[in-house]
């Protein structure tokens, strides 16, 4: 048992040192603007959004001038179902040929799915999927997989759901360590969304290859001020290895109440706009990343209906605007 524990710990150290996913140094001089484009931006997911193949997307990222790419690890892009050993070798060679860095694979998981169906080993299923993504990441030449926690289900005690997330990410982290891969948890799903809760989660998981992909979006929608977001970045400093940016405008919604001849305010609809044109304070966010000596890439995504439509030309316009925007932080 002791020998097994030592071997497992060695795998963790290998994952930490070989993955190349470095946490902030604390020295602003170590910060460098390295740009990354997420393939979900050209994946046809959102209404009217153009769909590019993986190779078309890689060519697009190169043409636009991005340093690296983040590939969505699901159909119609890079699914484990479609990429056998030969396909992996070809894709890795193509990325290298174009002079791009494969920054990470975007995994799509939900560790609380099926929490009301105790007979289904959902945590094992999800963790195994992430393990296969880690194998795919290694084969394609990246040391990082972006993952999520879980959506909170009604009628189930919160701590039961939280415990499943801890169990799942610990299991997935151990599987990923075998391939020298870091899991970067994005503050996206309900469980541990707030930075204090996410810091607690990461401390509890306590694996050297499970880190954070910390974004500006959810803290802003949580109502945090720019100064509070700045403090949140410092809270998450020991773990941040990745961040994804996107900007939005808020479109108010109302429903008519005929009994009162009036309108009732509903939750607003968010729509994507080029970075710098929405309500997210990326100037504070990125400058704070610089302060803490952030070592990762700054990824851009168009992950909602985009102002101006989803044509390739309009998507390109927004992608170029991002590259111009981040020049101010160099």
Order of alpha helices (4+ residues) and beta strands (2+ residues): alpha-beta-alpha-beta-alpha-beta-alpha-beta-alpha-beta-alpha-beta-alpha-alpha-beta-beta-beta-alpha-beta-alpha
